[in-house]
Amino acid sequence: MLDRKLGGPAALALGVVLVLPASPAASETGYDLWLRYAPLEDAGTRSAYDARFTAVLVPGDSPTLAVVREELRRGLSGLLGRETPGATSAGDGAVVAGTPESSPQVARLGWDEALDRVGAEGFLIRTTELDGHRVTVVASSGEIGVLYGAFHLLRLLDTGAVVADLDVEQRPRLQRRLLNHWDNLDGSVERGYAGRSLWDWDELPGTVDPRILDYARANASIGVNGTVPTNVNASPRVLTSEHLRKLAAIADAIRPYGIRLYLAVNFASPKVIGGLPTADPLDPAVAPWWRDKVAEIYGLIPDFGGFLVKANSEGQPGPQDYGRTHADGANLLADALAPHGGVVMWRAFVYDESVDADRIKRAHMEFVPLDGTLRENVFVQAKNGPLDFMPREPFHPLFGAMPETPLMAELQVTQEYLGHSRHLVYLGTMWQEFLQADTHASGTGSTVARVLDGSLHGYAMTGMAGVANTGSDVNWCGHHFAQANWYAYGRLAWDPGLSAEAIAGEWTRSTWGRDPGLVAAISEMMMGSRETYVRYTMPVGLHHLIGGDHYAPMPENPDPRREDWSAIYYHRADSEAIGFDRTRRGSGAVTQYHPPLSERWDDPATTPDELLLWFHRLPWDYEMKSGRTLWEEIAAHYEQGAREAAELLDAWQALRGRVDDQRFAEVLARLQVQADHAAQWRDQCIGFFLSRKSGVAAAPGS
Ligand code: BDP
């Protein structure tokens, strides 16, 4: 077993290459994620690869090239079950990796045109002849591209792709592919379900936990190229000089893996840590404060990425505290960052009650008028849906509504509303649904993916952010299957057009095993899991049926702090009807979508079942497409969802002995909890809605 001590960066530094045992019964902790490089079981494939990948030729001394060299050796040694040496010249079977600058062999191939095409993060992987030898070349115009190419080659081998005659050309479709951590400076993690924070601020900057290198390596393997280490509910302390030195140590550690550091900042910082009387963006002292602070950051972290800001949202300070707009605030920071090449990611997660009675309309109403008023280095970062990371939402109407403003999508990898790290819910399918949703902003085919990759509106900057699910748990994500969501996020940020099913297959092979029966069984569990979760938590478009922990069913929740944090505000169930009327006759939220969606979703008859009660308030006996009444349909979904959760447990039990014992048992324990809790969702919600329907329970708001 490759455990943390043996397989971590210490082993890399020593050039130790470890070989993994093949037995599925051996215990694994999950620490190695999808980078286990378990020996190929199939003898035929292994001997074919044996001759094809004999040695690794990666000249160059840079930290990134050292990582490439060691990763290729480690990966090939693991997969082939024998040591793969480094080489100094290209013999038969050499894997040659580098840029034209770092590798004389790559330079001699004369692939300049193709290398220009793929850019500094893209790569070519080709089987070719070099000085009469048959070699595999991984080439890019940038070292990070070489690293991505090396990981991709290993992924191809690991997942059993045909590699006889390789000719691969890839480049990322999005420029900035970030993880956003919601880690606090005290080591807790907001909405984190996998232990404590990865960052040990007390030990930094003197000691960087080697685990940070493994974190960076895992991210590089899926193309993540930026990280925001701390919470959007930002402590002003993040920007103190003392803390910046700690951040610089992290930035240094992750740089060789192509990962840039960004920071979530508190808009009131000039006041709280800068000693100014105000943080008003138009106050003459405030802009110089930010300029100086930014200069200090770049002095320590020359490739610093920029700021992420949650302003005037859920009690966070912001420009509106001074009667200014979000644009005033974002542009202030953008001007400070621009000379250094930094960007601002200004979050659109705002829902000021004074804007509109329907919470989901508020961000669109506040931000659309700002389109065209933001500096060129400002992104607006919007969650995938207009409410808040529900298991199913229609796409956020801002996508397709801000042609002049680069929009970044914020996806939530941590399962805040999706069963925490207790439920097996593969999010790849949910994100695919979002990315492929047609906004109709500029005719049919105006998918969210095309908004994000800039092709629809000609954005000069593109990006995506994922709220991380990593923590100090030895398996990183709490649930072994939650690792799949980290993986899928990275792969989709690289290419939003990838299919969730292909990603699930890839991940399963690398993480659990390559036996086709095993892959089919696990992929099937994953592919249906999100819809199962939707069935037992938000059937037919019902939403936000939770209480404060965002986990357990609490449809009766009347949150006294804010109406729009309660459950009853959303389902509005009484003896007559259920659902939120967002049609033109109701809140009018449908009008924020382009036609034909605004018409389609205005009419229950043309609204898909899964969004029905998101957009409509309907009588309990409304006739569904299935022929059932609405109530029967809701109840049937709860029943089916709970049944499917129990079936997930059965499906896993059938895999006993086919994966290692430790991970098997850990997943089993969680699936048992999931089945129990799904049954609770069913029973509590059916009971509650029945009482509402019969008029026994009090009507909403009473
Ligand atoms: C909500 C979370 C809260 C976050 C907030 C946000 O419950 O913890 O701070 O979103 O995204 O989903 O700012």
Residues whose N, C-alpha, C, O or C-beta is under 5 A from the ligand:
A	BS01	BDP	E190 F349 D388
